[in-house]
Amino acid sequence: MEFFKEYWWILVILLMVGILMNVYKDLKRIDHKKFMENKPDLPPHRDFNDKWDDEDDWPKKK
């Protein structure tokens, strides 16, 4: 147990290296060219700004 008390940071580093290796392997399996060829079309964006378009807070020019 003394080893774990003194060198706990080595275990954290090993855990992080393992996580990074798994992420790297998973990302290598992604075929981005196939995805870009078959990606779905996005619907038009609606942000409801049309509600505020009628309100004019600027002073009127004379």
PDBQT receptor file of N, H, CA, C and O in Angstrom, charges set to zero:
ATOM      1  N   MET A   1       0.802  -1.205   0.000  1.00  0.00    +0.000 N 
ATOM      2  CA  MET A   1       0.000   0.000   0.000  1.00  0.00    +0.000 C 
ATOM      3  C   MET A   1       0.848   1.273   0.000  1.00  0.00    +0.000 C 
ATOM      4  O   MET A   1       0.408   2.324  -0.467  1.00  0.00    +0.000 OA
ATOM      5  N   GLU A   2       2.035   1.167   0.516  1.00  0.00    +0.000 N 
ATOM      6  H   GLU A   2       2.392   0.314   0.896  1.00  0.00    +0.000 HD
ATOM      7  CA  GLU A   2       2.915   2.333   0.508  1.00  0.00    +0.000 C 
ATOM      8  C   GLU A   2       3.260   2.748  -0.925  1.00  0.00    +0.000 C 
ATOM      9  O   GLU A   2       3.429   3.931  -1.218  1.00  0.00    +0.000 OA
ATOM     10  N   PHE A   3       3.360   1.753  -1.810  1.00  0.00    +0.000 N 
ATOM     11  H   PHE A   3       3.222   0.791  -1.571  1.00  0.00    +0.000 HD
ATOM     12  CA  PHE A   3       3.667   2.045  -3.209  1.00  0.00    +0.000 C 
ATOM     13  C   PHE A   3       2.570   2.891  -3.822  1.00  0.00    +0.000 C 
ATOM     14  O   PHE A   3       2.851   3.851  -4.541  1.00  0.00    +0.000 OA
ATOM     15  N   PHE A   4       1.311   2.540  -3.541  1.00  0.00    +0.000 N 
ATOM     16  H   PHE A   4       1.083   1.761  -2.958  1.00  0.00    +0.000 HD
ATOM     17  CA  PHE A   4       0.185   3.298  -4.097  1.00  0.00    +0.000 C 
ATOM     18  C   PHE A   4       0.094   4.699  -3.492  1.00  0.00    +0.000 C 
ATOM     19  O   PHE A   4      -0.309   5.645  -4.169  1.00  0.00    +0.000 OA
ATOM     20  N   LYS A   5       0.463   4.829  -2.236  1.00  0.00    +0.000 N 
ATOM     21  H   LYS A   5       0.790   4.061  -1.686  1.00  0.00    +0.000 HD
ATOM     22  CA  LYS A   5       0.445   6.152  -1.612  1.00  0.00    +0.000 C 
ATOM     23  C   LYS A   5       1.480   7.079  -2.237  1.00  0.00    +0.000 C 
ATOM     24  O   LYS A   5       1.226   8.267  -2.435  1.00  0.00    +0.000 OA
ATOM     25  N   GLU A   6       2.647   6.526  -2.543  1.00  0.00    +0.000 N 
ATOM     26  H   GLU A   6       2.853   5.561  -2.382  1.00  0.00    +0.000 HD
ATOM     27  CA  GLU A   6       3.734   7.355  -3.051  1.00  0.00    +0.000 C 
ATOM     28  C   GLU A   6       3.666   7.554  -4.561  1.00  0.00    +0.000 C 
ATOM     29  O   GLU A   6       4.066   8.600  -5.072  1.00  0.00    +0.000 OA
ATOM     30  N   TYR A   7       3.162   6.555  -5.268  1.00  0.00    +0.000 N 
ATOM     31  H   TYR A   7       2.838   5.705  -4.852  1.00  0.00    +0.000 HD
ATOM     32  CA  TYR A   7       3.203   6.599  -6.723  1.00  0.00    +0.000 C 
ATOM     33  C   TYR A   7       1.812   6.505  -7.345  1.00  0.00    +0.000 C 
ATOM     34  O   TYR A   7       1.644   5.851  -8.374  1.00  0.00    +0.000 OA
ATOM     35  N   TRP A   8       0.828   7.139  -6.747  1.00  0.00    +0.000 N 
ATOM     36  H   TRP A   8       0.964   7.670  -5.911  1.00  0.00    +0.000 HD
ATOM     37  CA  TRP A   8      -0.533   7.114  -7.280  1.00  0.00    +0.000 C 
ATOM     38  C   TRP A   8      -0.611   7.812  -8.620  1.00  0.00    +0.000 C 
ATOM     39  O   TRP A   8      -1.463   7.480  -9.444  1.00  0.00    +0.000 OA
ATOM     40  N   TRP A   9       0.257   8.764  -8.847  1.00  0.00    +0.000 N 
ATOM     41  H   TRP A   9       0.950   9.034  -8.178  1.00  0.00    +0.000 HD
ATOM     42  CA  TRP A   9       0.227   9.535 -10.087  1.00  0.00    +0.000 C 
ATOM     43  C   TRP A   9       0.623   8.672 -11.279  1.00  0.00    +0.000 C 
ATOM     44  O   TRP A   9       0.212   8.955 -12.404  1.00  0.00    +0.000 OA
ATOM     45  N   ILE A  10       1.418   7.615 -11.052  1.00  0.00    +0.000 N 
ATOM     46  H   ILE A  10       1.752   7.384 -10.138  1.00  0.00    +0.000 HD
ATOM     47  CA  ILE A  10       1.757   6.704 -12.149  1.00  0.00    +0.000 C 
ATOM     48  C   ILE A  10       0.508   5.961 -12.612  1.00  0.00    +0.000 C 
ATOM     49  O   ILE A  10       0.315   5.760 -13.811  1.00  0.00    +0.000 OA
ATOM     50  N   LEU A  11      -0.329   5.557 -11.682  1.00  0.00    +0.000 N 
ATOM     51  H   LEU A  11      -0.172   5.720 -10.708  1.00  0.00    +0.000 HD
ATOM     52  CA  LEU A  11      -1.571   4.872 -12.042  1.00  0.00    +0.000 C 
ATOM     53  C   LEU A  11      -2.505   5.803 -12.821  1.00  0.00    +0.000 C 
ATOM     54  O   LEU A  11      -3.188   5.371 -13.750  1.00  0.00    +0.000 OA
ATOM     55  N   VAL A  12      -2.531   7.066 -12.440  1.00  0.00    +0.000 N 
ATOM     56  H   VAL A  12      -1.976   7.417 -11.686  1.00  0.00    +0.000 HD
ATOM     57  CA  VAL A  12      -3.355   8.034 -13.163  1.00  0.00    +0.000 C 
ATOM     58  C   VAL A  12      -2.835   8.210 -14.583  1.00  0.00    +0.000 C 
ATOM     59  O   VAL A  12      -3.619   8.286 -15.529  1.00  0.00    +0.000 OA
ATOM     60  N   ILE A  13      -1.520   8.275 -14.733  1.00  0.00    +0.000 N 
ATOM     61  H   ILE A  13      -0.883   8.214 -13.964  1.00  0.00    +0.000 HD
ATOM     62  CA  ILE A  13      -0.931   8.418 -16.070  1.00  0.00    +0.000 C 
ATOM     63  C   ILE A  13      -1.232   7.186 -16.921  1.00  0.00    +0.000 C 
ATOM     64  O   ILE A  13      -1.570   7.319 -18.097  1.00  0.00    +0.000 OA
ATOM     65  N   LEU A  14      -1.114   5.985 -16.343  1.00  0.00    +0.000 N 
ATOM     66  H   LEU A  14      -0.840   5.876 -15.387  1.00  0.00    +0.000 HD
ATOM     67  CA  LEU A  14      -1.430   4.762 -17.078  1.00  0.00    +0.000 C 
ATOM     68  C   LEU A  14      -2.892   4.735 -17.502  1.00  0.00    +0.000 C 
ATOM     69  O   LEU A  14      -3.211   4.304 -18.611  1.00  0.00    +0.000 OA
ATOM     70  N   LEU A  15      -3.769   5.186 -16.637  1.00  0.00    +0.000 N 
ATOM     71  H   LEU A  15      -3.510   5.535 -15.737  1.00  0.00    +0.000 HD
ATOM     72  CA  LEU A  15      -5.193   5.250 -16.975  1.00  0.00    +0.000 C 
ATOM     73  C   LEU A  15      -5.435   6.214 -18.129  1.00  0.00    +0.000 C 
ATOM     74  O   LEU A  15      -6.188   5.902 -19.051  1.00  0.00    +0.000 OA
ATOM     75  N   MET A  16      -4.798   7.390 -18.083  1.00  0.00    +0.000 N 
ATOM     76  H   MET A  16      -4.186   7.644 -17.334  1.00  0.00    +0.000 HD
ATOM     77  CA  MET A  16      -4.964   8.373 -19.150  1.00  0.00    +0.000 C 
ATOM     78  C   MET A  16      -4.395   7.862 -20.475  1.00  0.00    +0.000 C 
ATOM     79  O   MET A  16      -4.987   8.092 -21.530  1.00  0.00    +0.000 OA
ATOM     80  N   VAL A  17      -3.263   7.179 -20.430  1.00  0.00    +0.000 N 
ATOM     81  H   VAL A  17      -2.783   6.992 -19.574  1.00  0.00    +0.000 HD
ATOM     82  CA  VAL A  17      -2.665   6.621 -21.647  1.00  0.00    +0.000 C 
ATOM     83  C   VAL A  17      -3.599   5.571 -22.233  1.00  0.00    +0.000 C 
ATOM     84  O   VAL A  17      -3.771   5.515 -23.451  1.00  0.00    +0.000 OA
ATOM     85  N   GLY A  18      -4.201   4.745 -21.400  1.00  0.00    +0.000 N 
ATOM     86  H   GLY A  18      -4.062   4.790 -20.411  1.00  0.00    +0.000 HD
ATOM     87  CA  GLY A  18      -5.144   3.740 -21.877  1.00  0.00    +0.000 C 
ATOM     88  C   GLY A  18      -6.365   4.363 -22.525  1.00  0.00    +0.000 C 
ATOM     89  O   GLY A  18      -6.832   3.889 -23.560  1.00  0.00    +0.000 OA
ATOM     90  N   ILE A  19      -6.884   5.422 -21.923  1.00  0.00    +0.000 N 
ATOM     91  H   ILE A  19      -6.505   5.807 -21.082  1.00  0.00    +0.000 HD
ATOM     92  CA  ILE A  19      -8.041   6.115 -22.496  1.00  0.00    +0.000 C 
ATOM     93  C   ILE A  19      -7.669   6.729 -23.842  1.00  0.00    +0.000 C 
ATOM     94  O   ILE A  19      -8.430   6.613 -24.803  1.00  0.00    +0.000 OA
ATOM     95  N   LEU A  20      -6.519   7.375 -23.922  1.00  0.00    +0.000 N 
ATOM     96  H   LEU A  20      -5.901   7.469 -23.141  1.00  0.00    +0.000 HD
ATOM     97  CA  LEU A  20      -6.097   7.994 -25.178  1.00  0.00    +0.000 C 
ATOM     98  C   LEU A  20      -5.864   6.955 -26.273  1.00  0.00    +0.000 C 
ATOM     99  O   LEU A  20      -6.174   7.204 -27.438  1.00  0.00    +0.000 OA
ATOM    100  N   MET A  21      -5.321   5.793 -25.908  1.00  0.00    +0.000 N 
ATOM    101  H   MET A  21      -5.070   5.591 -24.961  1.00  0.00    +0.000 HD
ATOM    102  CA  MET A  21      -5.122   4.739 -26.910  1.00  0.00    +0.000 C 
ATOM    103  C   MET A  21      -6.457   4.229 -27.446  1.00  0.00    +0.000 C 
ATOM    104  O   MET A  21      -6.584   3.983 -28.645  1.00  0.00    +0.000 OA
ATOM    105  N   ASN A  22      -7.443   4.068 -26.582  1.00  0.00    +0.000 N 
ATOM    106  H   ASN A  22      -7.339   4.267 -25.608  1.00  0.00    +0.000 HD
ATOM    107  CA  ASN A  22      -8.759   3.616 -27.028  1.00  0.00    +0.000 C 
ATOM    108  C   ASN A  22      -9.432   4.655 -27.916  1.00  0.00    +0.000 C 
ATOM    109  O   ASN A  22     -10.068   4.301 -28.909  1.00  0.00    +0.000 OA
ATOM    110  N   VAL A  23      -9.299   5.911 -27.574  1.00  0.00    +0.000 N 
ATOM    111  H   VAL A  23      -8.782   6.198 -26.768  1.00  0.00    +0.000 HD
ATOM    112  CA  VAL A  23      -9.874   6.978 -28.402  1.00  0.00    +0.000 C 
ATOM    113  C   VAL A  23      -9.203   6.998 -29.766  1.00  0.00    +0.000 C 
ATOM    114  O   VAL A  23      -9.877   7.146 -30.785  1.00  0.00    +0.000 OA
ATOM    115  N   TYR A  24      -7.898   6.853 -29.798  1.00  0.00    +0.000 N 
ATOM    116  H   TYR A  24      -7.350   6.733 -28.970  1.00  0.00    +0.000 HD
ATOM    117  CA  TYR A  24      -7.162   6.855 -31.057  1.00  0.00    +0.000 C 
ATOM    118  C   TYR A  24      -7.588   5.681 -31.937  1.00  0.00    +0.000 C 
ATOM    119  O   TYR A  24      -7.787   5.850 -33.140  1.00  0.00    +0.000 OA
ATOM    120  N   LYS A  25      -7.729   4.497 -31.350  1.00  0.00    +0.000 N 
ATOM    121  H   LYS A  25      -7.567   4.359 -30.373  1.00  0.00    +0.000 HD
ATOM    122  CA  LYS A  25      -8.150   3.332 -32.131  1.00  0.00    +0.000 C 
ATOM    123  C   LYS A  25      -9.565   3.518 -32.668  1.00  0.00    +0.000 C 
ATOM    124  O   LYS A  25      -9.844   3.154 -33.810  1.00  0.00    +0.000 OA
ATOM    125  N   ASP A  26     -10.463   4.081 -31.855  1.00  0.00    +0.000 N 
ATOM    126  H   ASP A  26     -10.236   4.376 -30.927  1.00  0.00    +0.000 HD
ATOM    127  CA  ASP A  26     -11.838   4.305 -32.311  1.00  0.00    +0.000 C 
ATOM    128  C   ASP A  26     -11.895   5.342 -33.416  1.00  0.00    +0.000 C 
ATOM    129  O   ASP A  26     -12.673   5.196 -34.358  1.00  0.00    +0.000 OA
ATOM    130  N   LEU A  27     -11.085   6.385 -33.319  1.00  0.00    +0.000 N 
ATOM    131  H   LEU A  27     -10.453   6.504 -32.554  1.00  0.00    +0.000 HD
ATOM    132  CA  LEU A  27     -11.090   7.416 -34.355  1.00  0.00    +0.000 C 
ATOM    133  C   LEU A  27     -10.496   6.921 -35.667  1.00  0.00    +0.000 C 
ATOM    134  O   LEU A  27     -10.886   7.388 -36.737  1.00  0.00    +0.000 OA
ATOM    135  N   LYS A  28      -9.554   5.978 -35.595  1.00  0.00    +0.000 N 
ATOM    136  H   LYS A  28      -9.237   5.599 -34.725  1.00  0.00    +0.000 HD
ATOM    137  CA  LYS A  28      -8.984   5.423 -36.817  1.00  0.00    +0.000 C 
ATOM    138  C   LYS A  28     -10.013   4.594 -37.583  1.00  0.00    +0.000 C 
ATOM    139  O   LYS A  28      -9.904   4.448 -38.801  1.00  0.00    +0.000 OA
ATOM    140  N   ARG A  29     -11.016   4.045 -36.877  1.00  0.00    +0.000 N 
ATOM    141  H   ARG A  29     -11.104   4.163 -35.888  1.00  0.00    +0.000 HD
ATOM    142  CA  ARG A  29     -12.028   3.213 -37.529  1.00  0.00    +0.000 C 
ATOM    143  C   ARG A  29     -13.057   4.045 -38.286  1.00  0.00    +0.000 C 
ATOM    144  O   ARG A  29     -13.784   3.503 -39.118  1.00  0.00    +0.000 OA
ATOM    145  N   ILE A  30     -13.134   5.330 -38.023  1.00  0.00    +0.000 N 
ATOM    146  H   ILE A  30     -12.543   5.770 -37.348  1.00  0.00    +0.000 HD
ATOM    147  CA  ILE A  30     -14.123   6.184 -38.682  1.00  0.00    +0.000 C 
ATOM    148  C   ILE A  30     -13.674   6.461 -40.112  1.00  0.00    +0.000 C 
ATOM    149  O   ILE A  30     -12.534   6.854 -40.358  1.00  0.00    +0.000 OA
ATOM    150  N   ASP A  31     -14.592   6.248 -41.045  1.00  0.00    +0.000 N 
ATOM    151  H   ASP A  31     -15.519   5.928 -40.846  1.00  0.00    +0.000 HD
ATOM    152  CA  ASP A  31     -14.303   6.528 -42.450  1.00  0.00    +0.000 C 
ATOM    153  C   ASP A  31     -14.970   7.861 -42.797  1.00  0.00    +0.000 C 
ATOM    154  O   ASP A  31     -16.151   7.896 -43.144  1.00  0.00    +0.000 OA
ATOM    155  N   HIS A  32     -14.219   8.945 -42.703  1.00  0.00    +0.000 N 
ATOM    156  H   HIS A  32     -13.260   8.916 -42.421  1.00  0.00    +0.000 HD
ATOM    157  CA  HIS A  32     -14.802  10.267 -42.894  1.00  0.00    +0.000 C 
ATOM    158  C   HIS A  32     -15.204  10.504 -44.345  1.00  0.00    +0.000 C 
ATOM    159  O   HIS A  32     -16.145  11.256 -44.597  1.00  0.00    +0.000 OA
ATOM    160  N   LYS A  33     -14.531   9.895 -45.292  1.00  0.00    +0.000 N 
ATOM    161  H   LYS A  33     -13.766   9.284 -45.087  1.00  0.00    +0.000 HD
ATOM    162  CA  LYS A  33     -14.893  10.091 -46.698  1.00  0.00    +0.000 C 
ATOM    163  C   LYS A  33     -16.253   9.476 -46.994  1.00  0.00    +0.000 C 
ATOM    164  O   LYS A  33     -17.060  10.065 -47.713  1.00  0.00    +0.000 OA
ATOM    165  N   LYS A  34     -16.507   8.299 -46.443  1.00  0.00    +0.000 N 
ATOM    166  H   LYS A  34     -15.851   7.821 -45.858  1.00  0.00    +0.000 HD
ATOM    167  CA  LYS A  34     -17.807   7.646 -46.639  1.00  0.00    +0.000 C 
ATOM    168  C   LYS A  34     -18.919   8.476 -45.980  1.00  0.00    +0.000 C 
ATOM    169  O   LYS A  34     -20.007   8.621 -46.538  1.00  0.00    +0.000 OA
ATOM    170  N   PHE A  35     -18.639   9.012 -44.799  1.00  0.00    +0.000 N 
ATOM    171  H   PHE A  35     -17.756   8.894 -44.345  1.00  0.00    +0.000 HD
ATOM    172  CA  PHE A  35     -19.637   9.835 -44.121  1.00  0.00    +0.000 C 
ATOM    173  C   PHE A  35     -19.959  11.091 -44.921  1.00  0.00    +0.000 C 
ATOM    174  O   PHE A  35     -21.123  11.467 -45.055  1.00  0.00    +0.000 OA
ATOM    175  N   MET A  36     -18.919  11.743 -45.455  1.00  0.00    +0.000 N 
ATOM    176  H   MET A  36     -17.973  11.438 -45.346  1.00  0.00    +0.000 HD
ATOM    177  CA  MET A  36     -19.148  12.976 -46.204  1.00  0.00    +0.000 C 
ATOM    178  C   MET A  36     -19.936  12.714 -47.486  1.00  0.00    +0.000 C 
ATOM    179  O   MET A  36     -20.694  13.580 -47.923  1.00  0.00    +0.000 OA
ATOM    180  N   GLU A  37     -19.776  11.550 -48.093  1.00  0.00    +0.000 N 
ATOM    181  H   GLU A  37     -19.161  10.846 -47.738  1.00  0.00    +0.000 HD
ATOM    182  CA  GLU A  37     -20.527  11.228 -49.294  1.00  0.00    +0.000 C 
ATOM    183  C   GLU A  37     -21.992  10.948 -48.988  1.00  0.00    +0.000 C 
ATOM    184  O   GLU A  37     -22.861  11.244 -49.807  1.00  0.00    +0.000 OA
ATOM    185  N   ASN A  38     -22.275  10.380 -47.820  1.00  0.00    +0.000 N 
ATOM    186  H   ASN A  38     -21.569  10.140 -47.154  1.00  0.00    +0.000 HD
ATOM    187  CA  ASN A  38     -23.633   9.951 -47.491  1.00  0.00    +0.000 C 
ATOM    188  C   ASN A  38     -24.283  10.776 -46.382  1.00  0.00    +0.000 C 
ATOM    189  O   ASN A  38     -25.280  10.343 -45.804  1.00  0.00    +0.000 OA
ATOM    190  N   LYS A  39     -23.740  11.951 -46.074  1.00  0.00    +0.000 N 
ATOM    191  H   LYS A  39     -22.930  12.303 -46.543  1.00  0.00    +0.000 HD
ATOM    192  CA  LYS A  39     -24.292  12.714 -44.955  1.00  0.00    +0.000 C 
ATOM    193  C   LYS A  39     -25.684  13.237 -45.303  1.00  0.00    +0.000 C 
ATOM    194  O   LYS A  39     -25.939  13.617 -46.446  1.00  0.00    +0.000 OA
ATOM    195  N   PRO A  40     -26.582  13.258 -44.320  1.00  0.00    +0.000 N 
ATOM    196  CA  PRO A  40     -27.938  13.734 -44.583  1.00  0.00    +0.000 C 
ATOM    197  C   PRO A  40     -27.975  15.256 -44.719  1.00  0.00    +0.000 C 
ATOM    198  O   PRO A  40     -27.129  15.962 -44.170  1.00  0.00    +0.000 OA
ATOM    199  N   ASP A  41     -28.960  15.743 -45.453  1.00  0.00    +0.000 N 
ATOM    200  H   ASP A  41     -29.647  15.170 -45.899  1.00  0.00    +0.000 HD
ATOM    201  CA  ASP A  41     -29.144  17.186 -45.581  1.00  0.00    +0.000 C 
ATOM    202  C   ASP A  41     -29.730  17.738 -44.291  1.00  0.00    +0.000 C 
ATOM    203  O   ASP A  41     -30.608  17.129 -43.679  1.00  0.00    +0.000 OA
ATOM    204  N   LEU A  42     -29.233  18.888 -43.894  1.00  0.00    +0.000 N 
ATOM    205  H   LEU A  42     -28.520  19.382 -44.392  1.00  0.00    +0.000 HD
ATOM    206  CA  LEU A  42     -29.747  19.525 -42.694  1.00  0.00    +0.000 C 
ATOM    207  C   LEU A  42     -30.996  20.328 -43.032  1.00  0.00    +0.000 C 
ATOM    208  O   LEU A  42     -31.066  20.939 -44.098  1.00  0.00    +0.000 OA
ATOM    209  N   PRO A  43     -31.978  20.333 -42.143  1.00  0.00    +0.000 N 
ATOM    210  CA  PRO A  43     -33.144  21.174 -42.392  1.00  0.00    +0.000 C 
ATOM    211  C   PRO A  43     -32.768  22.646 -42.235  1.00  0.00    +0.000 C 
ATOM    212  O   PRO A  43     -31.759  22.958 -41.601  1.00  0.00    +0.000 OA
ATOM    213  N   PRO A  44     -33.562  23.554 -42.802  1.00  0.00    +0.000 N 
ATOM    214  CA  PRO A  44     -33.237  24.978 -42.642  1.00  0.00    +0.000 C 
ATOM    215  C   PRO A  44     -33.290  25.396 -41.176  1.00  0.00    +0.000 C 
ATOM    216  O   PRO A  44     -34.108  24.910 -40.395  1.00  0.00    +0.000 OA
ATOM    217  N   HIS A  45     -32.410  26.292 -40.839  1.00  0.00    +0.000 N 
ATOM    218  H   HIS A  45     -31.746  26.687 -41.474  1.00  0.00    +0.000 HD
ATOM    219  CA  HIS A  45     -32.305  26.741 -39.452  1.00  0.00    +0.000 C 
ATOM    220  C   HIS A  45     -33.389  27.776 -39.145  1.00  0.00    +0.000 C 
ATOM    221  O   HIS A  45     -33.594  28.726 -39.901  1.00  0.00    +0.000 OA
ATOM    222  N   ARG A  46     -34.070  27.575 -38.031  1.00  0.00    +0.000 N 
ATOM    223  H   ARG A  46     -33.904  26.804 -37.417  1.00  0.00    +0.000 HD
ATOM    224  CA  ARG A  46     -35.062  28.548 -37.588  1.00  0.00    +0.000 C 
ATOM    225  C   ARG A  46     -34.653  29.036 -36.216  1.00  0.00    +0.000 C 
ATOM    226  O   ARG A  46     -34.534  28.246 -35.279  1.00  0.00    +0.000 OA
ATOM    227  N   ASP A  47     -34.441  30.315 -36.093  1.00  0.00    +0.000 N 
ATOM    228  H   ASP A  47     -34.538  30.957 -36.854  1.00  0.00    +0.000 HD
ATOM    229  CA  ASP A  47     -34.044  30.859 -34.806  1.00  0.00    +0.000 C 
ATOM    230  C   ASP A  47     -35.078  31.833 -34.254  1.00  0.00    +0.000 C 
ATOM    231  O   ASP A  47     -34.825  32.499 -33.251  1.00  0.00    +0.000 OA
ATOM    232  N   PHE A  48     -36.218  31.921 -34.886  1.00  0.00    +0.000 N 
ATOM    233  H   PHE A  48     -36.424  31.380 -35.702  1.00  0.00    +0.000 HD
ATOM    234  CA  PHE A  48     -37.340  32.735 -34.417  1.00  0.00    +0.000 C 
ATOM    235  C   PHE A  48     -36.991  34.216 -34.328  1.00  0.00    +0.000 C 
ATOM    236  O   PHE A  48     -37.553  34.932 -33.499  1.00  0.00    +0.000 OA
ATOM    237  N   ASN A  49     -36.081  34.679 -35.158  1.00  0.00    +0.000 N 
ATOM    238  H   ASN A  49     -35.624  34.097 -35.831  1.00  0.00    +0.000 HD
ATOM    239  CA  ASN A  49     -35.768  36.095 -35.175  1.00  0.00    +0.000 C 
ATOM    240  C   ASN A  49     -36.856  36.897 -35.874  1.00  0.00    +0.000 C 
ATOM    241  O   ASN A  49     -36.904  38.121 -35.751  1.00  0.00    +0.000 OA
ATOM    242  N   ASP A  50     -37.720  36.219 -36.601  1.00  0.00    +0.000 N 
ATOM    243  H   ASP A  50     -37.681  35.225 -36.701  1.00  0.00    +0.000 HD
ATOM    244  CA  ASP A  50     -38.774  36.946 -37.295  1.00  0.00    +0.000 C 
ATOM    245  C   ASP A  50     -39.727  37.620 -36.310  1.00  0.00    +0.000 C 
ATOM    246  O   ASP A  50     -40.422  38.562 -36.692  1.00  0.00    +0.000 OA
ATOM    247  N   LYS A  51     -39.781  37.174 -35.067  1.00  0.00    +0.000 N 
ATOM    248  H   LYS A  51     -39.217  36.408 -34.757  1.00  0.00    +0.000 HD
ATOM    249  CA  LYS A  51     -40.633  37.819 -34.061  1.00  0.00    +0.000 C 
ATOM    250  C   LYS A  51     -40.128  39.232 -33.740  1.00  0.00    +0.000 C 
ATOM    251  O   LYS A  51     -40.914  40.138 -33.465  1.00  0.00    +0.000 OA
ATOM    252  N   TRP A  52     -38.816  39.395 -33.782  1.00  0.00    +0.000 N 
ATOM    253  H   TRP A  52     -38.178  38.658 -34.006  1.00  0.00    +0.000 HD
ATOM    254  CA  TRP A  52     -38.231  40.674 -33.391  1.00  0.00    +0.000 C 
ATOM    255  C   TRP A  52     -37.971  41.580 -34.583  1.00  0.00    +0.000 C 
ATOM    256  O   TRP A  52     -37.610  42.743 -34.401  1.00  0.00    +0.000 OA
ATOM    257  N   ASP A  53     -38.141  41.087 -35.768  1.00  0.00    +0.000 N 
ATOM    258  H   ASP A  53     -38.434  40.143 -35.915  1.00  0.00    +0.000 HD
ATOM    259  CA  ASP A  53     -37.887  41.920 -36.931  1.00  0.00    +0.000 C 
ATOM    260  C   ASP A  53     -38.872  43.085 -37.028  1.00  0.00    +0.000 C 
ATOM    261  O   ASP A  53     -38.517  44.149 -37.534  1.00  0.00    +0.000 OA
ATOM    262  N   ASP A  54     -40.081  42.900 -36.560  1.00  0.00    +0.000 N 
ATOM    263  H   ASP A  54     -40.369  42.035 -36.150  1.00  0.00    +0.000 HD
ATOM    264  CA  ASP A  54     -41.085  43.961 -36.640  1.00  0.00    +0.000 C 
ATOM    265  C   ASP A  54     -40.838  45.059 -35.618  1.00  0.00    +0.000 C 
ATOM    266  O   ASP A  54     -41.233  46.206 -35.828  1.00  0.00    +0.000 OA
ATOM    267  N   GLU A  55     -40.204  44.722 -34.543  1.00  0.00    +0.000 N 
ATOM    268  H   GLU A  55     -39.884  43.790 -34.372  1.00  0.00    +0.000 HD
ATOM    269  CA  GLU A  55     -39.940  45.718 -33.512  1.00  0.00    +0.000 C 
ATOM    270  C   GLU A  55     -38.719  46.519 -33.909  1.00  0.00    +0.000 C 
ATOM    271  O   GLU A  55     -37.644  45.961 -34.131  1.00  0.00    +0.000 OA
ATOM    272  N   ASP A  56     -38.883  47.820 -33.997  1.00  0.00    +0.000 N 
ATOM    273  H   ASP A  56     -39.756  48.274 -33.816  1.00  0.00    +0.000 HD
ATOM    274  CA  ASP A  56     -37.772  48.681 -34.360  1.00  0.00    +0.000 C 
ATOM    275  C   ASP A  56     -37.460  49.590 -33.189  1.00  0.00    +0.000 C 
ATOM    276  O   ASP A  56     -38.212  50.518 -32.892  1.00  0.00    +0.000 OA
ATOM    277  N   ASP A  57     -36.351  49.319 -32.529  1.00  0.00    +0.000 N 
ATOM    278  H   ASP A  57     -35.741  48.564 -32.771  1.00  0.00    +0.000 HD
ATOM    279  CA  ASP A  57     -35.978  50.093 -31.361  1.00  0.00    +0.000 C 
ATOM    280  C   ASP A  57     -35.149  51.329 -31.719  1.00  0.00    +0.000 C 
ATOM    281  O   ASP A  57     -34.929  52.199 -30.877  1.00  0.00    +0.000 OA
ATOM    282  N   TRP A  58     -34.698  51.401 -32.950  1.00  0.00    +0.000 N 
ATOM    283  H   TRP A  58     -34.876  50.694 -33.634  1.00  0.00    +0.000 HD
ATOM    284  CA  TRP A  58     -33.887  52.536 -33.351  1.00  0.00    +0.000 C 
ATOM    285  C   TRP A  58     -34.778  53.758 -33.573  1.00  0.00    +0.000 C 
ATOM    286  O   TRP A  58     -35.919  53.633 -34.015  1.00  0.00    +0.000 OA
ATOM    287  N   PRO A  59     -34.252  54.925 -33.265  1.00  0.00    +0.000 N 
ATOM    288  CA  PRO A  59     -35.061  56.129 -33.507  1.00  0.00    +0.000 C 
ATOM    289  C   PRO A  59     -35.270  56.341 -35.012  1.00  0.00    +0.000 C 
ATOM    290  O   PRO A  59     -34.410  56.001 -35.825  1.00  0.00    +0.000 OA
ATOM    291  N   LYS A  60     -36.391  56.892 -35.355  1.00  0.00    +0.000 N 
ATOM    292  H   LYS A  60     -37.090  57.168 -34.695  1.00  0.00    +0.000 HD
ATOM    293  CA  LYS A  60     -36.718  57.132 -36.763  1.00  0.00    +0.000 C 
ATOM    294  C   LYS A  60     -35.913  58.308 -37.290  1.00  0.00    +0.000 C 
ATOM    295  O   LYS A  60     -35.752  59.317 -36.603  1.00  0.00    +0.000 OA
ATOM    296  N   LYS A  61     -35.419  58.181 -38.488  1.00  0.00    +0.000 N 
ATOM    297  H   LYS A  61     -35.549  57.362 -39.046  1.00  0.00    +0.000 HD
ATOM    298  CA  LYS A  61     -34.701  59.292 -39.123  1.00  0.00    +0.000 C 
ATOM    299  C   LYS A  61     -35.716  60.241 -39.735  1.00  0.00    +0.000 C 
ATOM    300  O   LYS A  61     -36.720  59.815 -40.307  1.00  0.00    +0.000 OA
ATOM    301  N   LYS A  62     -35.445  61.514 -39.610  1.00  0.00    +0.000 N 
ATOM    302  H   LYS A  62     -34.629  61.859 -39.145  1.00  0.00    +0.000 HD
ATOM    303  CA  LYS A  62     -36.380  62.507 -40.150  1.00  0.00    +0.000 C 
ATOM    304  C   LYS A  62     -35.883  63.065 -41.437  1.00  0.00    +0.000 C 
ATOM    305  O   LYS A  62     -36.542  63.915 -42.036  1.00  0.00    +0.000 OA
TER     306      LYS A  62
